[in-house]
Amino acid sequence: MSTYRQPVLGILGGGQLARMLALAAAPLGVKTQVVDNVADACAGQVAPLIQADWSDQAALDAFAAQVDVVTSISRTCRPRLRAGWPARWRCIPIPMRWPWHRTG
């Protein structure tokens, strides 16, 4: 008999977009886990939240151990923050400016 385990999506940053992602993932059978540097991040209302500083290696390791894949929808994918992340994480930065944003 095969056992099925729900995948766990790790979300770096716990703002409004993370909240919407967690809500969208639930009906698809995907659990979510959020990490943010503030204790009252709004995604924590709908998904388990780990509150930790981005430089807290032990907290990031604990977060990494609980998830199958990680995504970031905030500005956390910056080189200075990525330096201490677990080696198995690959974070592709999101563009900081979209092509249709005015620059002036």
JOGI-V264083 format. One record per residue. NEAR is the number of other ideal C-beta (glycine too) atoms within 8 Angstrom. Layout:
near: [NEAR	NEAR]
This chain:
near: [2	3	4	4	4	7	9	12	15	16	18	13	16	14	12	7	9	18	14	8	14	14	8	8	11	11	5	6	6	10	9	15	14	17	15	16	6	7	6	5	14	10	19	14	5	8	12	7	12	11	10	11	6	8	6	8	7	6	11	14	9	9	13	13	6	8	11	6	8	11	9	11	11	10	6	10	12	8	5	5	11	10	6	7	10	7	4	5	9	4	11	5	7	7	5	5	6	5	4	3	6	3	4	2]
